[in-house]
Amino acid sequence: MESAVWVVLTYYVMGFAPAPARFFRQLLAFFGTHQMAMALFRFLGAVLKSMVVANTFGMFVILLIFIFGGFVIPRGDIRPWWIWAYWSSPMMYSQNAISVNEFLSSRWANKNTEASIDASTVGEAILKSKGLFTGEWGFWVSMGAILGFTILFNILYILALTHLSPPSGSNTVSDQENENETNTSTPMGTNDEATNRATQTQITLPFQPLALSFNHVNYYVDMPAEMREQGFAESRLQLLSDISGAFRPGVLTALVGVSGAGKTTLMDVLAGRKTSGSIEGSITLSGYPKKQETFARISGYCEQTDIHSPNVTVYESILYSAWLRLSSDVDEKTRKLFVEEVMTLVELDVLRNAMVGLPGVDGLSTEQRKRLTIAVELVANPSLCLATPSRC
């Protein structure tokens, strides 16, 4: 997308060859270079782990790629013992593709009058003077090389994620540390005012309590091929067998069972998160058959995996959820007050300005992430809140 926008905005403005075929070739060259660069820096990020080290080494890699790319130092000026770096630079092939596409166009086809350069046209003379490819074949050779670099860097990226261990240190945010910082930066005389303000900001948005009941629920999936090879003749595999129960409003209900008993599967079925397989039985809300279109609007669902954007704070994560999921009838002031109440309820108020970060690397701990997941769902003011069981 970025490549297309850039080429569309700059190609004809800069006065490149006006032929449509040349335009689309340059677009292809920019797109390939963009994909190659993203793959390269994904690989560097996977290998180097730390942001500081990745930024430092990444700048060094960019410097080398551009120095030996044939633009800063032409091919003819590179020492013989460094020529391997020239052929190893991905930007060299990008420059060749763009240059060949431009200088072999018809408007550069005038006869070459420079006797010192053995070339038939002005365009070929320019390419030869810079040590670039001089035939149309050079464009496609360069694109093939760029594609090869892209595939190579992506493969190395996958291998790095698979085999390299995560960093040993974890910069987990401490509740006590944040609380101490808050107490240190707050004058002693304002404690009573803060308490009074917190009391005044408590607000409860109206909602309709609902009861969820399910009777004789069965869940089937297609029999895996591995089990068929072992002699299982059935066409379906049953994961839930005749499950019945009810969740009453205002009552905290816990689902307890050994690992693999089907707790998460049952919760996914009740929440409508299963998109494959077949479900049998009845699921009702306060006596009415459950409809997934409306159920998603009045329910919250905390998945077992805590998925949050690492580049925002705790307060921003909860506030964004409130903006997106609360009714438009709720004004901005009430929405923010409700966010504050939910943060206090799940004890995240002392972490309001902490970055979420990446799991196991920096930011919040596992327990804090789970509380954030619950807060993100509670701030939607659901009539029913479901949470997948966590492993203990």
C-alpha atoms as a printed R data frame, in Angstrom:
    type eleno elety resid chain resno       x       y       z
1   ATOM     1    CA   MET     A     1   0.000   0.000   0.000
2   ATOM     2    CA   GLU     A     2   2.767   2.434   0.937
3   ATOM     3    CA   SER     A     3   4.641   1.590  -2.263
4   ATOM     4    CA   ALA     A     4   1.576   2.214  -4.423
5   ATOM     5    CA   VAL     A     5   0.839   5.555  -2.758
6   ATOM     6    CA   TRP     A     6   4.443   6.712  -3.136
7   ATOM     7    CA   VAL     A     7   4.758   5.730  -6.800
8   ATOM     8    CA   VAL     A     8   1.368   7.187  -7.731
9   ATOM     9    CA   LEU     A     9   2.208  10.507  -6.074
10  ATOM    10    CA   THR     A    10   5.785  10.865  -7.314
11  ATOM    11    CA   TYR     A    11   6.271   8.993 -10.587
12  ATOM    12    CA   TYR     A    12   4.895  11.516 -13.059
13  ATOM    13    CA   VAL     A    13   5.616  14.495 -10.811
14  ATOM    14    CA   MET     A    14   9.337  13.680 -10.908
15  ATOM    15    CA   GLY     A    15   9.223  13.220 -14.664
16  ATOM    16    CA   PHE     A    16   9.990   9.534 -15.069
17  ATOM    17    CA   ALA     A    17   9.325   7.778 -18.373
18  ATOM    18    CA   PRO     A    18   5.597   8.301 -19.084
19  ATOM    19    CA   ALA     A    19   4.938   4.871 -20.622
20  ATOM    20    CA   PRO     A    20   2.389   2.904 -18.522
21  ATOM    21    CA   ALA     A    21   4.544  -0.232 -18.678
22  ATOM    22    CA   ARG     A    22   7.454   1.671 -17.105
23  ATOM    23    CA   PHE     A    23   5.141   2.992 -14.390
24  ATOM    24    CA   PHE     A    24   3.972  -0.463 -13.361
25  ATOM    25    CA   ARG     A    25   7.510  -1.836 -13.481
26  ATOM    26    CA   GLN     A    26   8.675   0.830 -11.062
27  ATOM    27    CA   LEU     A    27   5.688   0.069  -8.842
28  ATOM    28    CA   LEU     A    28   6.725  -3.592  -8.860
29  ATOM    29    CA   ALA     A    29  10.315  -2.663  -7.987
30  ATOM    30    CA   PHE     A    30   9.231  -0.462  -5.079
31  ATOM    31    CA   PHE     A    31   6.825  -3.107  -3.798
32  ATOM    32    CA   GLY     A    32   9.503  -5.805  -3.912
33  ATOM    33    CA   THR     A    33  11.998  -3.559  -2.128
34  ATOM    34    CA   HIS     A    34   9.417  -2.767   0.551
35  ATOM    35    CA   GLN     A    35   8.705  -6.443   1.179
36  ATOM    36    CA   MET     A    36  12.418  -7.224   1.303
37  ATOM    37    CA   ALA     A    37  13.076  -4.442   3.825
38  ATOM    38    CA   MET     A    38  10.220  -5.563   6.089
39  ATOM    39    CA   ALA     A    39  11.475  -9.147   6.013
40  ATOM    40    CA   LEU     A    40  15.022  -8.003   6.825
41  ATOM    41    CA   PHE     A    41  14.034  -5.951   9.851
42  ATOM    42    CA   ARG     A    42  11.629  -8.609  11.105
43  ATOM    43    CA   PHE     A    43  14.576 -10.989  11.050
44  ATOM    44    CA   LEU     A    44  16.824  -8.518  12.878
45  ATOM    45    CA   GLY     A    45  14.119  -7.926  15.490
46  ATOM    46    CA   ALA     A    46  13.686 -11.655  16.060
47  ATOM    47    CA   VAL     A    47  17.432 -12.192  16.485
48  ATOM    48    CA   LEU     A    48  18.412  -9.148  18.530
49  ATOM    49    CA   LYS     A    49  15.367  -9.064  20.894
50  ATOM    50    CA   SER     A    50  16.295  -5.873  22.753
51  ATOM    51    CA   MET     A    51  14.983  -2.602  21.314
52  ATOM    52    CA   VAL     A    52  18.238  -0.755  21.991
53  ATOM    53    CA   VAL     A    53  20.425  -3.410  20.368
54  ATOM    54    CA   ALA     A    54  18.034  -3.794  17.423
55  ATOM    55    CA   ASN     A    55  18.001  -0.043  16.743
56  ATOM    56    CA   THR     A    56  21.782   0.219  16.967
57  ATOM    57    CA   PHE     A    57  22.563  -2.813  14.835
58  ATOM    58    CA   GLY     A    58  19.716  -1.994  12.442
59  ATOM    59    CA   MET     A    59  21.216   1.418  11.680
60  ATOM    60    CA   PHE     A    60  24.580  -0.248  11.066
61  ATOM    61    CA   VAL     A    61  22.986  -2.724   8.641
62  ATOM    62    CA   ILE     A    62  21.233   0.116   6.783
63  ATOM    63    CA   LEU     A    63  24.561   1.930   6.507
64  ATOM    64    CA   LEU     A    64  26.277  -1.112   4.998
65  ATOM    65    CA   ILE     A    65  23.424  -1.838   2.590
66  ATOM    66    CA   PHE     A    66  23.439   1.706   1.228
67  ATOM    67    CA   ILE     A    67  27.228   2.080   1.100
68  ATOM    68    CA   PHE     A    68  27.613  -1.089  -0.958
69  ATOM    69    CA   GLY     A    69  24.373  -0.606  -2.915
70  ATOM    70    CA   GLY     A    70  26.158   1.018  -5.855
71  ATOM    71    CA   PHE     A    71  24.684   4.489  -5.350
72  ATOM    72    CA   VAL     A    72  26.964   6.064  -2.746
73  ATOM    73    CA   ILE     A    73  30.002   4.267  -4.181
74  ATOM    74    CA   PRO     A    74  29.693   3.213  -7.854
75  ATOM    75    CA   ARG     A    75  30.605  -0.334  -8.720
76  ATOM    76    CA   GLY     A    76  33.806   0.716 -10.491
77  ATOM    77    CA   ASP     A    77  35.128   2.481  -7.372
78  ATOM    78    CA   ILE     A    78  34.662  -0.466  -5.022
79  ATOM    79    CA   ARG     A    79  37.867  -2.318  -4.192
80  ATOM    80    CA   PRO     A    80  38.120  -5.886  -5.536
81  ATOM    81    CA   TRP     A    81  38.194  -7.387  -2.045
82  ATOM    82    CA   TRP     A    82  34.878  -5.619  -1.229
83  ATOM    83    CA   ILE     A    83  33.040  -6.497  -4.447
84  ATOM    84    CA   TRP     A    84  31.298  -9.411  -2.699
85  ATOM    85    CA   ALA     A    85  29.541  -6.875  -0.458
86  ATOM    86    CA   TYR     A    86  28.276  -5.083  -3.564
87  ATOM    87    CA   TRP     A    87  26.688  -8.256  -4.937
88  ATOM    88    CA   SER     A    88  25.301  -9.104  -1.479
89  ATOM    89    CA   SER     A    89  23.516  -5.775  -1.000
90  ATOM    90    CA   PRO     A    90  19.751  -5.997  -1.664
91  ATOM    91    CA   MET     A    91  19.638  -2.277  -2.455
92  ATOM    92    CA   MET     A    92  22.030  -2.827  -5.362
93  ATOM    93    CA   TYR     A    93  19.379  -4.889  -7.107
94  ATOM    94    CA   SER     A    94  16.686  -2.341  -6.270
95  ATOM    95    CA   GLN     A    95  18.774   0.438  -7.802
96  ATOM    96    CA   ASN     A    96  19.449  -1.669 -10.890
97  ATOM    97    CA   ALA     A    97  15.760  -2.436 -11.382
98  ATOM    98    CA   ILE     A    98  14.711   1.217 -11.103
99  ATOM    99    CA   SER     A    99  17.622   2.531 -13.199
100 ATOM   100    CA   VAL     A   100  17.228  -0.015 -15.998
101 ATOM   101    CA   ASN     A   101  13.497   0.665 -16.097
102 ATOM   102    CA   GLU     A   102  14.108   4.395 -16.589
103 ATOM   103    CA   PHE     A   103  17.240   4.688 -18.738
104 ATOM   104    CA   LEU     A   104  16.260   2.056 -21.293
105 ATOM   105    CA   SER     A   105  13.051   3.902 -22.154
106 ATOM   106    CA   SER     A   106  12.593   5.467 -25.586
107 ATOM   107    CA   ARG     A   107  13.380   9.004 -24.486
108 ATOM   108    CA   TRP     A   108  16.928   7.933 -23.547
109 ATOM   109    CA   ALA     A   109  17.455   6.197 -26.897
110 ATOM   110    CA   ASN     A   110  19.430   9.022 -28.524
111 ATOM   111    CA   LYS     A   111  22.789   8.059 -29.981
112 ATOM   112    CA   ASN     A   112  25.672   8.129 -27.555
113 ATOM   113    CA   THR     A   113  28.304  10.723 -28.445
114 ATOM   114    CA   GLU     A   114  30.669   9.949 -25.568
115 ATOM   115    CA   ALA     A   115  33.565   8.145 -27.202
116 ATOM   116    CA   SER     A   116  35.027   6.920 -23.916
117 ATOM   117    CA   ILE     A   117  31.939   4.790 -23.179
118 ATOM   118    CA   ASP     A   118  31.143   1.856 -25.440
119 ATOM   119    CA   ALA     A   119  27.352   2.184 -25.621
120 ATOM   120    CA   SER     A   120  24.900   2.753 -28.452
121 ATOM   121    CA   THR     A   121  22.441   5.021 -26.589
122 ATOM   122    CA   VAL     A   122  22.639   7.726 -23.965
123 ATOM   123    CA   GLY     A   123  20.678   5.573 -21.524
124 ATOM   124    CA   GLU     A   124  23.055   2.645 -21.862
125 ATOM   125    CA   ALA     A   125  26.012   4.990 -21.449
126 ATOM   126    CA   ILE     A   126  24.623   6.294 -18.158
127 ATOM   127    CA   LEU     A   127  24.002   2.771 -16.886
128 ATOM   128    CA   LYS     A   128  27.466   1.595 -17.905
129 ATOM   129    CA   SER     A   129  29.152   4.605 -16.302
130 ATOM   130    CA   LYS     A   130  27.519   3.702 -12.977
131 ATOM   131    CA   GLY     A   131  28.360   0.014 -13.279
132 ATOM   132    CA   LEU     A   132  24.699  -1.018 -13.616
133 ATOM   133    CA   PHE     A   133  23.042  -3.601 -15.841
134 ATOM   134    CA   THR     A   134  22.631  -2.414 -19.430
135 ATOM   135    CA   GLY     A   135  19.869  -4.655 -20.781
136 ATOM   136    CA   GLU     A   136  16.156  -5.132 -20.183
137 ATOM   137    CA   TRP     A   137  17.075  -8.469 -18.678
138 ATOM   138    CA   GLY     A   138  18.669  -6.544 -15.798
139 ATOM   139    CA   PHE     A   139  15.260  -5.516 -14.471
140 ATOM   140    CA   TRP     A   140  13.989  -9.072 -14.189
141 ATOM   141    CA   VAL     A   141  17.271 -10.380 -12.796
142 ATOM   142    CA   SER     A   142  17.105  -7.694 -10.118
143 ATOM   143    CA   MET     A   143  13.477  -8.504  -9.290
144 ATOM   144    CA   GLY     A   144  14.374 -12.176  -8.988
145 ATOM   145    CA   ALA     A   145  17.205 -11.307  -6.597
146 ATOM   146    CA   ILE     A   146  14.901  -9.093  -4.506
147 ATOM   147    CA   LEU     A   147  12.363 -11.918  -4.314
148 ATOM   148    CA   GLY     A   148  15.130 -14.288  -3.256
149 ATOM   149    CA   PHE     A   149  16.272 -11.939  -0.487
150 ATOM   150    CA   THR     A   150  12.667 -11.581   0.708
151 ATOM   151    CA   ILE     A   151  12.198 -15.342   0.928
152 ATOM   152    CA   LEU     A   152  15.592 -15.781   2.606
153 ATOM   153    CA   PHE     A   153  14.946 -13.151   5.284
154 ATOM   154    CA   ASN     A   154  11.473 -14.544   6.004
155 ATOM   155    CA   ILE     A   155  12.879 -18.059   6.391
156 ATOM   156    CA   LEU     A   156  15.582 -16.771   8.739
157 ATOM   157    CA   TYR     A   157  12.904 -14.861  10.673
158 ATOM   158    CA   ILE     A   158  10.849 -18.033  11.146
159 ATOM   159    CA   LEU     A   159  13.915 -20.014  12.201
160 ATOM   160    CA   ALA     A   160  14.885 -17.314  14.694
161 ATOM   161    CA   LEU     A   161  11.430 -17.334  16.272
162 ATOM   162    CA   THR     A   162  11.438 -21.126  16.388
163 ATOM   163    CA   HIS     A   163  14.875 -21.847  17.795
164 ATOM   164    CA   LEU     A   164  16.078 -18.759  19.654
165 ATOM   165    CA   SER     A   165  15.047 -18.503  23.285
166 ATOM   166    CA   PRO     A   166  13.319 -15.346  24.549
167 ATOM   167    CA   PRO     A   167  15.353 -12.863  26.594
168 ATOM   168    CA   SER     A   168  15.948 -14.016  30.147
169 ATOM   169    CA   GLY     A   169  15.151 -10.736  31.820
170 ATOM   170    CA   SER     A   170  11.629  -9.395  32.228
171 ATOM   171    CA   ASN     A   171  10.937  -5.772  33.051
172 ATOM   172    CA   THR     A   172   7.643  -6.510  34.749
173 ATOM   173    CA   VAL     A   173   5.823  -3.551  36.193
174 ATOM   174    CA   SER     A   174   5.311  -3.808  39.941
175 ATOM   175    CA   ASP     A   175   2.063  -2.677  41.541
176 ATOM   176    CA   GLN     A   176   3.916  -1.657  44.688
177 ATOM   177    CA   GLU     A   177   6.511   0.272  42.705
178 ATOM   178    CA   ASN     A   178   3.857   2.253  40.849
179 ATOM   179    CA   GLU     A   179   1.957   2.861  44.061
180 ATOM   180    CA   ASN     A   180   5.097   4.141  45.774
181 ATOM   181    CA   GLU     A   181   5.792   6.469  42.860
182 ATOM   182    CA   THR     A   182   2.245   7.768  43.032
183 ATOM   183    CA   ASN     A   183   2.465   8.350  46.768
184 ATOM   184    CA   THR     A   184   5.836  10.060  46.417
185 ATOM   185    CA   SER     A   185   4.635  12.448  43.750
186 ATOM   186    CA   THR     A   186   1.366  13.278  45.555
187 ATOM   187    CA   PRO     A   187   1.436  15.871  48.368
188 ATOM   188    CA   MET     A   188   0.272  14.557  51.719
189 ATOM   189    CA   GLY     A   189  -2.367  17.221  52.022
190 ATOM   190    CA   THR     A   190  -4.257  15.987  48.970
191 ATOM   191    CA   ASN     A   191  -5.032  12.474  50.238
192 ATOM   192    CA   ASP     A   192  -8.437  13.452  51.597
193 ATOM   193    CA   GLU     A   193  -9.282  15.277  48.390
194 ATOM   194    CA   ALA     A   194  -8.332  12.251  46.306
195 ATOM   195    CA   THR     A   195 -10.471  10.001  48.493
196 ATOM   196    CA   ASN     A   196 -13.458  12.300  48.208
197 ATOM   197    CA   ARG     A   197 -13.006  12.579  44.446
198 ATOM   198    CA   ALA     A   198 -12.835   8.800  44.092
199 ATOM   199    CA   THR     A   199 -16.037   8.451  46.097
200 ATOM   200    CA   GLN     A   200 -17.828  11.036  43.998
201 ATOM   201    CA   THR     A   201 -16.800   9.442  40.695
202 ATOM   202    CA   GLN     A   202 -18.374   6.068  41.431
203 ATOM   203    CA   ILE     A   203 -21.049   5.461  38.844
204 ATOM   204    CA   THR     A   204 -23.086   2.490  37.734
205 ATOM   205    CA   LEU     A   205 -24.458   2.310  34.213
206 ATOM   206    CA   PRO     A   206 -27.842   0.601  33.924
207 ATOM   207    CA   PHE     A   207 -27.948  -2.884  32.461
208 ATOM   208    CA   GLN     A   208 -30.370  -5.804  32.329
209 ATOM   209    CA   PRO     A   209 -29.249  -8.839  34.395
210 ATOM   210    CA   LEU     A   210 -29.711 -12.045  32.423
211 ATOM   211    CA   ALA     A   211 -29.634 -15.732  33.264
212 ATOM   212    CA   LEU     A   212 -27.907 -18.153  30.909
213 ATOM   213    CA   SER     A   213 -29.011 -21.777  30.866
214 ATOM   214    CA   PHE     A   214 -27.985 -24.669  28.659
215 ATOM   215    CA   ASN     A   215 -29.524 -28.127  28.425
216 ATOM   216    CA   HIS     A   216 -28.149 -31.338  26.904
217 ATOM   217    CA   VAL     A   217 -25.420 -29.565  24.968
218 ATOM   218    CA   ASN     A   218 -23.369 -31.778  22.657
219 ATOM   219    CA   TYR     A   219 -20.520 -30.604  20.462
220 ATOM   220    CA   TYR     A   220 -19.035 -32.571  17.571
221 ATOM   221    CA   VAL     A   221 -16.130 -31.953  15.207
222 ATOM   222    CA   ASP     A   222 -14.953 -33.885  12.180
223 ATOM   223    CA   MET     A   223 -12.896 -36.922  13.045
224 ATOM   224    CA   PRO     A   224  -9.190 -36.054  12.626
225 ATOM   225    CA   ALA     A   225  -7.384 -37.914   9.862
226 ATOM   226    CA   GLU     A   226  -4.842 -39.282  12.351
227 ATOM   227    CA   MET     A   227  -7.583 -41.002  14.357
228 ATOM   228    CA   ARG     A   228  -9.155 -42.421  11.209
229 ATOM   229    CA   GLU     A   229  -5.821 -43.968  10.309
230 ATOM   230    CA   GLN     A   230  -5.800 -45.645  13.721
231 ATOM   231    CA   GLY     A   231  -9.096 -47.407  12.992
232 ATOM   232    CA   PHE     A   232 -11.804 -45.071  14.318
233 ATOM   233    CA   ALA     A   233 -14.832 -45.597  12.092
234 ATOM   234    CA   GLU     A   234 -16.979 -42.694  13.305
235 ATOM   235    CA   SER     A   235 -17.218 -39.615  11.100
236 ATOM   236    CA   ARG     A   236 -17.484 -37.213  14.067
237 ATOM   237    CA   LEU     A   237 -15.573 -36.756  17.306
238 ATOM   238    CA   GLN     A   238 -17.658 -35.716  20.321
239 ATOM   239    CA   LEU     A   239 -15.992 -33.126  22.549
240 ATOM   240    CA   LEU     A   240 -18.963 -32.264  24.789
241 ATOM   241    CA   SER     A   241 -21.473 -34.860  25.909
242 ATOM   242    CA   ASP     A   242 -24.889 -33.971  27.361
243 ATOM   243    CA   ILE     A   243 -23.828 -30.895  29.363
244 ATOM   244    CA   SER     A   244 -26.484 -28.961  31.284
245 ATOM   245    CA   GLY     A   245 -26.227 -26.033  33.654
246 ATOM   246    CA   ALA     A   246 -27.203 -22.448  34.400
247 ATOM   247    CA   PHE     A   247 -25.558 -19.134  35.261
248 ATOM   248    CA   ARG     A   248 -27.700 -16.925  37.479
249 ATOM   249    CA   PRO     A   249 -27.399 -13.123  37.484
250 ATOM   250    CA   GLY     A   250 -25.427 -11.694  40.376
251 ATOM   251    CA   VAL     A   251 -23.808 -15.049  41.179
252 ATOM   252    CA   LEU     A   252 -20.162 -15.873  40.465
253 ATOM   253    CA   THR     A   253 -20.086 -19.371  38.983
254 ATOM   254    CA   ALA     A   254 -16.809 -21.274  38.665
255 ATOM   255    CA   LEU     A   255 -16.230 -24.102  36.207
256 ATOM   256    CA   VAL     A   256 -13.714 -26.549  37.682
257 ATOM   257    CA   GLY     A   257 -12.135 -29.571  36.032
258 ATOM   258    CA   VAL     A   258  -8.883 -31.271  35.161
259 ATOM   259    CA   SER     A   259  -6.839 -30.118  32.196
260 ATOM   260    CA   GLY     A   260  -8.428 -31.315  28.967
261 ATOM   261    CA   ALA     A   261 -11.869 -31.846  30.496
262 ATOM   262    CA   GLY     A   262 -13.455 -29.421  28.025
263 ATOM   263    CA   LYS     A   263 -13.913 -26.301  30.151
264 ATOM   264    CA   THR     A   264 -12.664 -23.913  27.481
265 ATOM   265    CA   THR     A   265 -14.575 -25.786  24.777
266 ATOM   266    CA   LEU     A   266 -17.826 -25.424  26.728
267 ATOM   267    CA   MET     A   267 -17.266 -21.709  27.289
268 ATOM   268    CA   ASP     A   268 -16.452 -21.203  23.606
269 ATOM   269    CA   VAL     A   269 -19.662 -22.985  22.637
270 ATOM   270    CA   LEU     A   270 -21.757 -20.914  25.048
271 ATOM   271    CA   ALA     A   271 -20.135 -17.689  23.862
272 ATOM   272    CA   GLY     A   272 -20.637 -18.592  20.203
273 ATOM   273    CA   ARG     A   273 -16.923 -18.625  19.437
274 ATOM   274    CA   LYS     A   274 -16.944 -22.024  17.722
275 ATOM   275    CA   THR     A   275 -17.170 -21.574  13.963
276 ATOM   276    CA   SER     A   276 -16.694 -25.221  12.994
277 ATOM   277    CA   GLY     A   277 -18.307 -28.471  14.029
278 ATOM   278    CA   SER     A   278 -21.931 -28.999  15.049
279 ATOM   279    CA   ILE     A   279 -23.695 -28.039  18.285
280 ATOM   280    CA   GLU     A   280 -26.740 -29.828  19.646
281 ATOM   281    CA   GLY     A   281 -28.935 -28.876  22.595
282 ATOM   282    CA   SER     A   282 -30.565 -25.656  23.745
283 ATOM   283    CA   ILE     A   283 -28.992 -22.447  25.037
284 ATOM   284    CA   THR     A   284 -31.352 -19.802  26.405
285 ATOM   285    CA   LEU     A   285 -31.077 -16.312  27.868
286 ATOM   286    CA   SER     A   286 -33.679 -15.702  30.566
287 ATOM   287    CA   GLY     A   287 -35.894 -18.265  28.864
288 ATOM   288    CA   TYR     A   288 -35.436 -16.991  25.298
289 ATOM   289    CA   PRO     A   289 -33.382 -18.848  22.673
290 ATOM   290    CA   LYS     A   290 -29.926 -17.335  22.319
291 ATOM   291    CA   LYS     A   291 -29.210 -15.406  19.112
292 ATOM   292    CA   GLN     A   292 -25.535 -14.791  18.520
293 ATOM   293    CA   GLU     A   293 -26.115 -11.434  16.795
294 ATOM   294    CA   THR     A   294 -27.626  -9.915  19.928
295 ATOM   295    CA   PHE     A   295 -25.740 -12.050  22.452
296 ATOM   296    CA   ALA     A   296 -22.413 -10.527  21.396
297 ATOM   297    CA   ARG     A   297 -23.756  -7.053  22.207
298 ATOM   298    CA   ILE     A   298 -24.835  -7.784  25.776
299 ATOM   299    CA   SER     A   299 -22.074 -10.167  26.842
300 ATOM   300    CA   GLY     A   300 -18.379 -10.014  27.625
301 ATOM   301    CA   TYR     A   301 -15.918 -12.822  26.979
302 ATOM   302    CA   CYS     A   302 -12.417 -13.063  28.450
303 ATOM   303    CA   GLU     A   303 -10.337 -15.495  26.457
304 ATOM   304    CA   GLN     A   304  -7.628 -17.655  27.966
305 ATOM   305    CA   THR     A   305  -4.966 -15.813  25.981
306 ATOM   306    CA   ASP     A   306  -4.557 -12.170  26.972
307 ATOM   307    CA   ILE     A   307  -4.216 -10.265  23.695
308 ATOM   308    CA   HIS     A   308  -3.515  -6.539  24.021
309 ATOM   309    CA   SER     A   309  -1.661  -3.895  22.057
310 ATOM   310    CA   PRO     A   310   1.822  -3.592  23.613
311 ATOM   311    CA   ASN     A   311   2.282   0.056  22.665
312 ATOM   312    CA   VAL     A   312  -0.492   1.644  24.738
313 ATOM   313    CA   THR     A   313  -0.991   2.162  28.452
314 ATOM   314    CA   VAL     A   314  -3.405   0.324  30.719
315 ATOM   315    CA   TYR     A   315  -5.723   3.326  30.854
316 ATOM   316    CA   GLU     A   316  -5.718   3.715  27.071
317 ATOM   317    CA   SER     A   317  -6.560   0.030  26.553
318 ATOM   318    CA   ILE     A   318  -9.608   0.260  28.794
319 ATOM   319    CA   LEU     A   319 -10.664   3.653  27.449
320 ATOM   320    CA   TYR     A   320 -10.526   2.430  23.833
321 ATOM   321    CA   SER     A   321 -12.760  -0.495  24.762
322 ATOM   322    CA   ALA     A   322 -15.238   1.895  26.365
323 ATOM   323    CA   TRP     A   323 -15.267   4.135  23.294
324 ATOM   324    CA   LEU     A   324 -15.915   1.228  20.965
325 ATOM   325    CA   ARG     A   325 -18.396  -0.801  22.992
326 ATOM   326    CA   LEU     A   326 -20.441   1.479  25.216
327 ATOM   327    CA   SER     A   327 -23.663   2.884  23.842
328 ATOM   328    CA   SER     A   328 -23.502   6.212  22.045
329 ATOM   329    CA   ASP     A   329 -26.040   7.500  24.584
330 ATOM   330    CA   VAL     A   330 -23.301   7.514  27.241
331 ATOM   331    CA   ASP     A   331 -21.640  10.927  27.264
332 ATOM   332    CA   GLU     A   332 -17.875  11.369  27.403
333 ATOM   333    CA   LYS     A   333 -17.747  12.399  31.060
334 ATOM   334    CA   THR     A   334 -19.813   9.414  32.195
335 ATOM   335    CA   ARG     A   335 -17.729   7.093  30.048
336 ATOM   336    CA   LYS     A   336 -14.480   8.261  31.637
337 ATOM   337    CA   LEU     A   337 -15.936   8.020  35.132
338 ATOM   338    CA   PHE     A   338 -17.034   4.469  34.413
339 ATOM   339    CA   VAL     A   339 -13.541   3.618  33.162
340 ATOM   340    CA   GLU     A   340 -12.083   4.913  36.421
341 ATOM   341    CA   GLU     A   341 -14.542   2.823  38.429
342 ATOM   342    CA   VAL     A   342 -13.677  -0.351  36.526
343 ATOM   343    CA   MET     A   343  -9.949   0.290  36.954
344 ATOM   344    CA   THR     A   344 -10.436   0.691  40.697
345 ATOM   345    CA   LEU     A   345 -12.550  -2.467  40.821
346 ATOM   346    CA   VAL     A   346  -9.825  -4.641  39.264
347 ATOM   347    CA   GLU     A   347  -7.041  -2.746  41.080
348 ATOM   348    CA   LEU     A   348  -5.399  -1.348  37.970
349 ATOM   349    CA   ASP     A   349  -5.610   2.301  38.987
350 ATOM   350    CA   VAL     A   350  -1.996   2.280  40.239
351 ATOM   351    CA   LEU     A   351  -0.904   0.944  36.835
352 ATOM   352    CA   ARG     A   352  -2.901   3.389  34.732
353 ATOM   353    CA   ASN     A   353   0.178   4.887  33.013
354 ATOM   354    CA   ALA     A   354   2.127   1.628  32.669
355 ATOM   355    CA   MET     A   355   2.773   0.344  29.153
356 ATOM   356    CA   VAL     A   356   1.168  -3.018  28.416
357 ATOM   357    CA   GLY     A   357   4.322  -4.320  26.726
358 ATOM   358    CA   LEU     A   358   5.039  -7.774  25.360
359 ATOM   359    CA   PRO     A   359   4.380 -10.940  27.403
360 ATOM   360    CA   GLY     A   360   7.538 -12.232  29.045
361 ATOM   361    CA   VAL     A   361   9.614  -9.328  27.753
362 ATOM   362    CA   ASP     A   362   8.482  -6.106  29.388
363 ATOM   363    CA   GLY     A   363   5.406  -4.334  30.670
364 ATOM   364    CA   LEU     A   364   2.702  -6.079  32.676
365 ATOM   365    CA   SER     A   365   3.037  -9.425  34.381
366 ATOM   366    CA   THR     A   366   0.802 -12.385  33.528
367 ATOM   367    CA   GLU     A   367  -1.517 -11.681  36.462
368 ATOM   368    CA   GLN     A   368  -1.771  -7.997  35.559
369 ATOM   369    CA   ARG     A   369  -2.566  -8.848  31.947
370 ATOM   370    CA   LYS     A   370  -5.405 -11.088  33.067
371 ATOM   371    CA   ARG     A   371  -6.849  -8.262  35.157
372 ATOM   372    CA   LEU     A   372  -6.566  -5.965  32.149
373 ATOM   373    CA   THR     A   373  -8.436  -8.505  30.016
374 ATOM   374    CA   ILE     A   374 -11.236  -8.595  32.580
375 ATOM   375    CA   ALA     A   375 -11.338  -4.790  32.771
376 ATOM   376    CA   VAL     A   376 -11.559  -4.454  28.985
377 ATOM   377    CA   GLU     A   377 -14.673  -6.637  29.037
378 ATOM   378    CA   LEU     A   378 -16.252  -5.138  32.166
379 ATOM   379    CA   VAL     A   379 -15.986  -1.613  30.797
380 ATOM   380    CA   ALA     A   380 -18.411  -2.654  28.041
381 ATOM   381    CA   ASN     A   381 -21.055  -2.949  30.813
382 ATOM   382    CA   PRO     A   382 -22.136  -6.482  29.831
383 ATOM   383    CA   SER     A   383 -25.231  -8.162  31.213
384 ATOM   384    CA   LEU     A   384 -23.295 -11.427  31.291
385 ATOM   385    CA   CYS     A   385 -19.525 -11.858  31.518
386 ATOM   386    CA   LEU     A   386 -17.885 -15.162  30.607
387 ATOM   387    CA   ALA     A   387 -14.235 -16.015  31.149
388 ATOM   388    CA   THR     A   388 -12.364 -19.074  29.977
389 ATOM   389    CA   PRO     A   389 -10.815 -21.074  32.828
390 ATOM   390    CA   SER     A   390  -7.132 -20.506  33.502
391 ATOM   391    CA   ARG     A   391  -4.670 -23.299  34.119
392 ATOM   392    CA   CYS     A   392  -3.432 -23.485  37.693
